[in-house]
Each structure stands twice: as C-alpha cells, then as structure tokens.
Amino acid sequence: MDKFLDKKYKLVRSVNYEQLLTEIGVNVLSRKLAKTLTSTTQLVKKNDDRYALITSTILNIMSKYLEFTPNEEFEERTMSGRKVMNIVKFEDNKMIHKQEDEKPLIIERRFFENEMVSIITYGDIICTCWCESYRHENLDELLQEMNLPGWLRWISKKLNITTQLVKKDKDYYQLRTTALYTTTREFKLDVEEEILTADGGKQRRRKVKNSFHIEGNKLIEKQIGEKSLIIVREYFDDELIVTATMGSTVCRSWFKPVQTK
C-alpha cells in the first residue's frame, strides 16, 4: 500500500449512498450534509505499524480521523453514534474495514494511481463510491499571486468545483457549482468586457478587461489588468485540463466528468 500513501482522493460519484446512510440510522440532517459536502480521503502512515485514514470536508463536524494498526481490533463509533469493534486489513491494493454490529458493515477500498473505489456493504445495501486523485499543481501559489486572503485560499482549496460549459444561441454560459454556492457567468466569444476580479471582498476587487475565444478544443480566457491572468481550458471526452497563468506562476487542474446519483 506504500505507493498510495499520502495521495488525496476526492469523491466524484456514488450509488446508493443515501440508502446506506438511512439503513445505518444516520439522521436526516446528517444525511443531507453528507450528500452535499464533497469529501477528500487520504491514507497516511504514522510509524512502522500505525496508519491513519483521514476523511476531510469543508465542515470539520463531517470530517473523520481513523487511526489503526492492521489486523488488530479496535473500538470506534459508527456514523449513527454506537460503539462497535472494528478491524482493518490490507490485501494488495485493498484496504478492507469491517465493523462488527447487529449487521456487519464492510468497506472495501481499492486504491489505484488516479482513482479509489469504495464498495460498502451493509445488509442488503451495496453502496459504491468513486474518488479521483486530487490533482492540482501550484493552486496555492496562484491564489497568493491573485492576492486572495488566507481564509478565501483555504476555502478555495477545500471546495470541490463542478464546471459546465453551456451554449444558448450565440451566447455561452459557464456554470460553477460547489457545496456552498453556484455561479453562472454569461459571455460572448471574441468580445472584450470589463469585469471585477474575484479577489475576495469589494475593497480588493479590480476592474480588468476580459475576453474569451476558442481555438480547437481550447477555451481561452484573458484578463488584462495590472496583473494579467490567462486561463486555458482544454476539453477532452474524458477530461478537462485547466491551465491558469499569472506572471511566472502556472497552475494546472484536472477534472473528470461526473454523474452524481
């Protein structure tokens, strides 16, 4: 499992997740939060025989820290608040976690280079979750170059963003969705417009000239101001690669198509 240590995997899709939470006995509010918030999972090694599985969300109350020694039983609280005995085993690229309760809960996490698949079995319910390897390069450096305050940089790194490009007649719409907000941005190709940057707080925002144009499978956005920003969105059938350049800082982000149920 060593080659998968410290990698961050972000939840992108799940099947039967709410049914599983209902069956386990999780209350309605917690179920709604669990469905809305995107989690990031990371397996780390504490020492020679101790490991920790860290599940993070933007809300600490929904985050989880599980420390264990493989093949040794330990006590843990379930999502519904009960204390039960647990055991975790490693088999090749699999982490198998069993909770002994009235109905045993089995979580099999299969780790891959760019993906983690979790298969959760509880009674007759089988829930499958797909997580993509968290892939950003130089995101914090770019956010600092953009003069975003620390709190906004922290939120930006925690939030999972879903982006969608829509065309209606001659206009285009760029939709950005997170657990906290949804924004819709309308633009025309090859037309320069004046916009306010998103630097966090009205006193920080700057007016810049903004334009979009298309080259092949690339949507290129240019913000021309005191600090110019160029964002190249490169679309493929199974991936979106976003390259943002400001000064000497180059940030790259990778997105996969998602379908949430």
C-alpha atoms as a printed R data frame, in Angstrom:
    type eleno elety resid chain resno       x      y       z
1   ATOM     1    CA   MET     A     1   0.000  0.000   0.000
2   ATOM     2    CA   ASP     A     2   3.012  2.292   0.375
3   ATOM     3    CA   LYS     A     3   2.715  3.780  -3.115
4   ATOM     4    CA   PHE     A     4  -0.795  5.035  -2.298
5   ATOM     5    CA   LEU     A     5   0.185  6.711   0.972
6   ATOM     6    CA   ASP     A     6  -0.384 10.479   1.262
7   ATOM     7    CA   LYS     A     7  -2.353 10.640  -2.003
8   ATOM     8    CA   LYS     A     8  -5.608 12.583  -1.753
9   ATOM     9    CA   TYR     A     9  -8.732 11.177  -3.384
10  ATOM    10    CA   LYS     A    10 -11.800 13.360  -3.867
11  ATOM    11    CA   LEU     A    11 -15.338 11.928  -4.067
12  ATOM    12    CA   VAL     A    12 -16.878 12.465  -7.509
13  ATOM    13    CA   ARG     A    13 -19.722  9.941  -7.765
14  ATOM    14    CA   SER     A    14 -21.694  7.493  -5.661
15  ATOM    15    CA   VAL     A    15 -24.508  4.966  -5.980
16  ATOM    16    CA   ASN     A    16 -26.917  4.085  -3.122
17  ATOM    17    CA   TYR     A    17 -25.152  6.412  -0.670
18  ATOM    18    CA   GLU     A    18 -28.305  7.915   0.861
19  ATOM    19    CA   GLN     A    19 -29.917  4.465   1.093
20  ATOM    20    CA   LEU     A    20 -26.859  3.259   3.002
21  ATOM    21    CA   LEU     A    21 -26.945  6.197   5.434
22  ATOM    22    CA   THR     A    22 -30.672  5.658   6.033
23  ATOM    23    CA   GLU     A    23 -30.167  1.943   6.699
24  ATOM    24    CA   ILE     A    24 -27.313  2.643   9.132
25  ATOM    25    CA   GLY     A    25 -29.546  5.036  11.080
26  ATOM    26    CA   VAL     A    26 -27.974  8.394  10.240
27  ATOM    27    CA   ASN     A    27 -30.418 11.268  10.891
28  ATOM    28    CA   VAL     A    28 -31.920 13.350   8.088
29  ATOM    29    CA   LEU     A    29 -29.777 16.462   8.657
30  ATOM    30    CA   SER     A    30 -26.522 14.485   8.672
31  ATOM    31    CA   ARG     A    31 -27.621 12.619   5.544
32  ATOM    32    CA   LYS     A    32 -28.286 15.873   3.704
33  ATOM    33    CA   LEU     A    33 -24.918 17.282   4.760
34  ATOM    34    CA   ALA     A    34 -23.122 14.077   3.772
35  ATOM    35    CA   LYS     A    35 -24.717 14.194   0.310
36  ATOM    36    CA   THR     A    36 -23.968 17.887  -0.200
37  ATOM    37    CA   LEU     A    37 -20.372 18.045   1.024
38  ATOM    38    CA   THR     A    38 -17.595 16.579  -1.061
39  ATOM    39    CA   SER     A    39 -15.057 14.603   0.933
40  ATOM    40    CA   THR     A    40 -11.342 14.026   0.412
41  ATOM    41    CA   THR     A    41  -9.754 10.779   1.654
42  ATOM    42    CA   GLN     A    42  -6.070 10.271   2.450
43  ATOM    43    CA   LEU     A    43  -4.213  7.249   3.865
44  ATOM    44    CA   VAL     A    44  -1.086  8.138   5.862
45  ATOM    45    CA   LYS     A    45   1.468  6.125   7.823
46  ATOM    46    CA   LYS     A    46   2.100  7.224  11.422
47  ATOM    47    CA   ASN     A    47   5.005  4.885  12.227
48  ATOM    48    CA   ASP     A    48   6.103  1.335  11.446
49  ATOM    49    CA   ASP     A    49   2.748 -0.273  12.220
50  ATOM    50    CA   ARG     A    50   0.220  2.554  12.710
51  ATOM    51    CA   TYR     A    51  -1.844  4.104   9.912
52  ATOM    52    CA   ALA     A    52  -4.495  6.818   9.744
53  ATOM    53    CA   LEU     A    53  -7.333  7.283   7.266
54  ATOM    54    CA   ILE     A    54  -8.245 10.972   7.081
55  ATOM    55    CA   THR     A    55 -11.583 11.997   5.584
56  ATOM    56    CA   SER     A    56 -11.880 15.786   5.222
57  ATOM    57    CA   THR     A    57 -14.733 18.114   4.282
58  ATOM    58    CA   ILE     A    58 -15.095 21.880   4.472
59  ATOM    59    CA   LEU     A    59 -17.086 21.350   7.706
60  ATOM    60    CA   ASN     A    60 -14.959 19.832  10.472
61  ATOM    61    CA   ILE     A    61 -18.015 18.222  12.066
62  ATOM    62    CA   MET     A    62 -18.306 15.963   8.999
63  ATOM    63    CA   SER     A    63 -14.579 15.151   8.884
64  ATOM    64    CA   LYS     A    64 -13.191 11.925  10.319
65  ATOM    65    CA   TYR     A    65  -9.832 10.642  11.582
66  ATOM    66    CA   LEU     A    66  -9.431  6.864  11.877
67  ATOM    67    CA   GLU     A    67  -6.147  5.594  13.355
68  ATOM    68    CA   PHE     A    68  -5.463  1.850  13.384
69  ATOM    69    CA   THR     A    69  -2.945 -0.974  13.319
70  ATOM    70    CA   PRO     A    70  -3.661 -3.512  10.535
71  ATOM    71    CA   ASN     A    71  -5.049 -6.854  11.742
72  ATOM    72    CA   GLU     A    72  -5.718 -5.559  15.282
73  ATOM    73    CA   GLU     A    73  -9.219 -4.990  16.667
74  ATOM    74    CA   PHE     A    74 -10.140 -1.529  17.946
75  ATOM    75    CA   GLU     A    75 -13.264  0.279  19.142
76  ATOM    76    CA   GLU     A    76 -14.864  3.027  17.065
77  ATOM    77    CA   ARG     A    77 -18.137  4.934  16.952
78  ATOM    78    CA   THR     A    78 -20.408  4.294  13.984
79  ATOM    79    CA   MET     A    79 -21.921  7.105  11.883
80  ATOM    80    CA   SER     A    80 -25.074  6.741  13.994
81  ATOM    81    CA   GLY     A    81 -23.123  7.104  17.271
82  ATOM    82    CA   ARG     A    82 -22.829  3.488  18.503
83  ATOM    83    CA   LYS     A    83 -19.535  1.984  19.726
84  ATOM    84    CA   VAL     A    84 -18.554 -1.189  17.853
85  ATOM    85    CA   MET     A    85 -15.449 -3.312  17.315
86  ATOM    86    CA   ASN     A    86 -13.514 -2.842  14.073
87  ATOM    87    CA   ILE     A    87 -10.634 -4.426  12.214
88  ATOM    88    CA   VAL     A    88  -8.716 -3.248   9.130
89  ATOM    89    CA   LYS     A    89  -6.688 -5.499   6.832
90  ATOM    90    CA   PHE     A    90  -4.547 -4.797   3.767
91  ATOM    91    CA   GLU     A    91  -4.653 -7.123   0.762
92  ATOM    92    CA   ASP     A    92  -2.531 -5.929  -2.169
93  ATOM    93    CA   ASN     A    93  -4.148 -2.591  -3.193
94  ATOM    94    CA   LYS     A    94  -7.214 -3.164  -0.987
95  ATOM    95    CA   MET     A    95  -7.973 -1.790   2.457
96  ATOM    96    CA   ILE     A    96 -10.752 -3.905   3.995
97  ATOM    97    CA   HIS     A    97 -12.504 -2.394   7.010
98  ATOM    98    CA   LYS     A    98 -15.050 -4.459   8.991
99  ATOM    99    CA   GLN     A    99 -17.379 -3.162  11.701
100 ATOM   100    CA   GLU     A   100 -18.975 -5.847  13.877
101 ATOM   101    CA   ASP     A   101 -22.528 -4.777  14.728
102 ATOM   102    CA   GLU     A   102 -26.022 -6.281  14.589
103 ATOM   103    CA   LYS     A   103 -25.473 -6.020  10.847
104 ATOM   104    CA   PRO     A   104 -21.773 -6.136   9.924
105 ATOM   105    CA   LEU     A   105 -20.533 -3.216   7.825
106 ATOM   106    CA   ILE     A   106 -17.761 -3.968   5.325
107 ATOM   107    CA   ILE     A   107 -15.902 -1.182   3.499
108 ATOM   108    CA   GLU     A   108 -13.520 -2.327   0.782
109 ATOM   109    CA   ARG     A   109 -11.374  0.494  -0.563
110 ATOM   110    CA   ARG     A   110  -9.493 -0.287  -3.768
111 ATOM   111    CA   PHE     A   111  -6.599  2.085  -4.387
112 ATOM   112    CA   PHE     A   112  -5.273  2.920  -7.844
113 ATOM   113    CA   GLU     A   113  -2.871  5.567  -9.135
114 ATOM   114    CA   ASN     A   114  -5.585  8.040 -10.158
115 ATOM   115    CA   GLU     A   115  -8.682  6.564  -8.522
116 ATOM   116    CA   MET     A   116 -10.044  4.967  -5.382
117 ATOM   117    CA   VAL     A   117 -13.206  2.848  -5.446
118 ATOM   118    CA   SER     A   118 -15.039  2.136  -2.181
119 ATOM   119    CA   ILE     A   119 -17.556 -0.717  -2.013
120 ATOM   120    CA   ILE     A   120 -19.625 -0.566   1.172
121 ATOM   121    CA   THR     A   121 -21.856 -3.488   2.142
122 ATOM   122    CA   TYR     A   122 -24.431 -3.316   4.946
123 ATOM   123    CA   GLY     A   123 -27.107 -5.999   4.960
124 ATOM   124    CA   ASP     A   124 -28.715 -5.976   1.517
125 ATOM   125    CA   ILE     A   125 -27.411 -2.485   0.689
126 ATOM   126    CA   ILE     A   126 -24.339 -2.148  -1.527
127 ATOM   127    CA   CYS     A   127 -23.007  1.390  -1.971
128 ATOM   128    CA   THR     A   128 -20.208  2.210  -4.411
129 ATOM   129    CA   CYS     A   129 -18.220  5.460  -4.320
130 ATOM   130    CA   TRP     A   130 -15.708  6.649  -6.908
131 ATOM   131    CA   CYS     A   131 -12.950  9.049  -5.911
132 ATOM   132    CA   GLU     A   132 -10.466 10.708  -8.262
133 ATOM   133    CA   SER     A   133  -6.911 11.508  -7.274
134 ATOM   134    CA   TYR     A   134  -6.821 15.149  -6.130
135 ATOM   135    CA   ARG     A   135  -4.938 16.834  -8.947
136 ATOM   136    CA   HIS     A   136  -3.872 20.454  -8.689
137 ATOM   137    CA   GLU     A   137  -0.433 21.904  -9.276
138 ATOM   138    CA   ASN     A   138   0.547 25.270  -7.759
139 ATOM   139    CA   LEU     A   139  -3.016 26.178  -6.753
140 ATOM   140    CA   ASP     A   140  -1.994 27.903  -3.519
141 ATOM   141    CA   GLU     A   141   0.783 29.806  -5.311
142 ATOM   142    CA   LEU     A   142  -1.713 31.096  -7.895
143 ATOM   143    CA   LEU     A   143  -4.226 32.144  -5.228
144 ATOM   144    CA   GLN     A   144  -1.494 34.065  -3.411
145 ATOM   145    CA   GLU     A   145  -0.420 35.731  -6.671
146 ATOM   146    CA   MET     A   146  -4.069 36.796  -7.119
147 ATOM   147    CA   ASN     A   147  -3.918 38.412  -3.638
148 ATOM   148    CA   LEU     A   148  -6.700 36.274  -2.201
149 ATOM   149    CA   PRO     A   149  -6.789 36.466   1.619
150 ATOM   150    CA   GLY     A   150  -5.796 33.406   3.630
151 ATOM   151    CA   TRP     A   151  -9.337 32.423   4.602
152 ATOM   152    CA   LEU     A   152 -10.503 32.510   0.976
153 ATOM   153    CA   ARG     A   153  -7.485 30.485  -0.183
154 ATOM   154    CA   TRP     A   154  -8.311 27.890   2.472
155 ATOM   155    CA   ILE     A   155 -11.934 27.634   1.332
156 ATOM   156    CA   SER     A   156 -10.922 27.524  -2.353
157 ATOM   157    CA   LYS     A   157  -8.622 24.564  -1.703
158 ATOM   158    CA   LYS     A   158 -11.271 22.697   0.306
159 ATOM   159    CA   LEU     A   159 -14.196 23.145  -2.089
160 ATOM   160    CA   ASN     A   160 -14.828 20.676  -4.866
161 ATOM   161    CA   ILE     A   161 -15.818 22.571  -8.021
162 ATOM   162    CA   THR     A   162 -18.002 21.226 -10.807
163 ATOM   163    CA   THR     A   163 -17.717 23.256 -14.007
164 ATOM   164    CA   GLN     A   164 -20.008 23.129 -17.035
165 ATOM   165    CA   LEU     A   165 -19.958 24.988 -20.350
166 ATOM   166    CA   VAL     A   166 -23.363 25.628 -21.957
167 ATOM   167    CA   LYS     A   167 -24.216 27.271 -25.286
168 ATOM   168    CA   LYS     A   168 -27.525 29.044 -25.922
169 ATOM   169    CA   ASP     A   169 -27.935 30.675 -29.324
170 ATOM   170    CA   LYS     A   170 -24.785 32.818 -29.734
171 ATOM   171    CA   ASP     A   171 -24.131 33.176 -26.021
172 ATOM   172    CA   TYR     A   172 -22.176 30.898 -23.718
173 ATOM   173    CA   TYR     A   173 -22.682 30.203 -20.034
174 ATOM   174    CA   GLN     A   174 -20.083 28.901 -17.617
175 ATOM   175    CA   LEU     A   175 -21.642 27.224 -14.570
176 ATOM   176    CA   ARG     A   176 -19.589 26.635 -11.416
177 ATOM   177    CA   THR     A   177 -21.119 24.599  -8.603
178 ATOM   178    CA   THR     A   178 -19.785 23.881  -5.111
179 ATOM   179    CA   ALA     A   179 -21.315 22.744  -1.831
180 ATOM   180    CA   LEU     A   180 -21.630 26.423  -0.794
181 ATOM   181    CA   TYR     A   181 -22.595 28.296  -3.939
182 ATOM   182    CA   THR     A   182 -23.445 28.181  -7.642
183 ATOM   183    CA   THR     A   183 -22.403 30.890 -10.098
184 ATOM   184    CA   THR     A   184 -23.470 31.476 -13.695
185 ATOM   185    CA   ARG     A   185 -21.291 33.572 -15.968
186 ATOM   186    CA   GLU     A   186 -22.519 34.690 -19.393
187 ATOM   187    CA   PHE     A   187 -20.123 35.693 -22.162
188 ATOM   188    CA   LYS     A   188 -19.794 36.126 -25.918
189 ATOM   189    CA   LEU     A   189 -16.815 34.926 -27.901
190 ATOM   190    CA   ASP     A   190 -14.240 37.479 -29.076
191 ATOM   191    CA   VAL     A   191 -15.950 40.354 -27.233
192 ATOM   192    CA   GLU     A   192 -13.978 42.327 -24.647
193 ATOM   193    CA   GLU     A   193 -15.879 43.158 -21.461
194 ATOM   194    CA   GLU     A   194 -14.983 44.913 -18.228
195 ATOM   195    CA   ILE     A   195 -15.406 42.750 -15.129
196 ATOM   196    CA   LEU     A   196 -14.486 42.774 -11.442
197 ATOM   197    CA   THR     A   197 -11.933 40.195 -10.346
198 ATOM   198    CA   ALA     A   198 -12.821 37.712  -7.599
199 ATOM   199    CA   ASP     A   199 -10.083 38.712  -5.173
200 ATOM   200    CA   GLY     A   200 -12.268 38.435  -2.075
201 ATOM   201    CA   GLY     A   201 -14.117 41.430  -0.662
202 ATOM   202    CA   LYS     A   202 -15.246 44.528  -2.569
203 ATOM   203    CA   GLN     A   203 -12.257 46.546  -1.396
204 ATOM   204    CA   ARG     A   204  -9.866 44.046  -3.013
205 ATOM   205    CA   ARG     A   205 -11.554 43.690  -6.392
206 ATOM   206    CA   ARG     A   206 -10.065 45.220  -9.520
207 ATOM   207    CA   LYS     A   207 -11.604 46.128 -12.849
208 ATOM   208    CA   VAL     A   208  -9.989 44.253 -15.737
209 ATOM   209    CA   LYS     A   209 -10.644 43.703 -19.432
210 ATOM   210    CA   ASN     A   210 -11.871 40.162 -20.034
211 ATOM   211    CA   SER     A   211 -12.350 38.169 -23.250
212 ATOM   212    CA   PHE     A   212 -12.925 34.591 -24.430
213 ATOM   213    CA   HIS     A   213 -12.065 32.881 -27.687
214 ATOM   214    CA   ILE     A   214 -11.936 29.291 -28.942
215 ATOM   215    CA   GLU     A   215  -9.016 27.508 -30.598
216 ATOM   216    CA   GLY     A   216  -9.837 23.898 -31.453
217 ATOM   217    CA   ASN     A   217 -10.749 22.164 -28.185
218 ATOM   218    CA   LYS     A   218  -9.457 25.075 -26.091
219 ATOM   219    CA   LEU     A   219 -11.487 27.854 -24.480
220 ATOM   220    CA   ILE     A   220  -9.034 30.674 -23.766
221 ATOM   221    CA   GLU     A   221  -9.916 33.405 -21.277
222 ATOM   222    CA   LYS     A   222  -7.776 36.521 -20.875
223 ATOM   223    CA   GLN     A   223  -7.988 39.053 -18.060
224 ATOM   224    CA   ILE     A   224  -5.886 42.101 -18.885
225 ATOM   225    CA   GLY     A   225  -5.058 44.386 -15.968
226 ATOM   226    CA   GLU     A   226  -2.247 45.305 -13.613
227 ATOM   227    CA   LYS     A   227  -1.755 41.557 -13.197
228 ATOM   228    CA   SER     A   228  -2.888 39.709 -16.313
229 ATOM   229    CA   LEU     A   229  -4.413 36.244 -15.993
230 ATOM   230    CA   ILE     A   230  -4.706 33.722 -18.827
231 ATOM   231    CA   ILE     A   231  -6.879 30.627 -18.326
232 ATOM   232    CA   VAL     A   232  -6.753 27.873 -20.953
233 ATOM   233    CA   ARG     A   233  -9.474 25.232 -20.615
234 ATOM   234    CA   GLU     A   234  -8.665 22.209 -22.766
235 ATOM   235    CA   TYR     A   235 -11.624 19.863 -23.294
236 ATOM   236    CA   PHE     A   236 -11.381 16.122 -23.986
237 ATOM   237    CA   ASP     A   237 -14.008 13.361 -23.972
238 ATOM   238    CA   ASP     A   238 -12.895 12.091 -20.570
239 ATOM   239    CA   GLU     A   239 -11.067 15.060 -19.044
240 ATOM   240    CA   LEU     A   240 -10.846 18.833 -18.698
241 ATOM   241    CA   ILE     A   241  -7.404 20.359 -18.125
242 ATOM   242    CA   VAL     A   242  -7.308 23.953 -16.878
243 ATOM   243    CA   THR     A   243  -4.032 25.896 -17.051
244 ATOM   244    CA   ALA     A   244  -4.031 29.304 -15.357
245 ATOM   245    CA   THR     A   245  -1.037 31.626 -15.751
246 ATOM   246    CA   MET     A   246  -0.404 34.842 -13.824
247 ATOM   247    CA   GLY     A   247   3.072 36.311 -14.038
248 ATOM   248    CA   SER     A   248   5.548 33.463 -13.560
249 ATOM   249    CA   THR     A   249   3.013 31.264 -11.717
250 ATOM   250    CA   VAL     A   250   1.422 28.419 -13.682
251 ATOM   251    CA   CYS     A   251  -1.377 26.396 -12.048
252 ATOM   252    CA   ARG     A   252  -2.860 23.251 -13.583
253 ATOM   253    CA   SER     A   253  -6.033 21.447 -12.553
254 ATOM   254    CA   TRP     A   254  -7.529 18.231 -13.897
255 ATOM   255    CA   PHE     A   255 -11.267 17.486 -13.914
256 ATOM   256    CA   LYS     A   256 -13.141 14.296 -14.781
257 ATOM   257    CA   PRO     A   257 -16.764 14.043 -15.998
258 ATOM   258    CA   VAL     A   258 -19.034 13.264 -13.057
259 ATOM   259    CA   GLN     A   259 -22.518 11.878 -12.637
260 ATOM   260    CA   THR     A   260 -23.922 12.053  -9.125
261 ATOM   261    CA   LYS     A   261 -26.851  9.934  -8.049
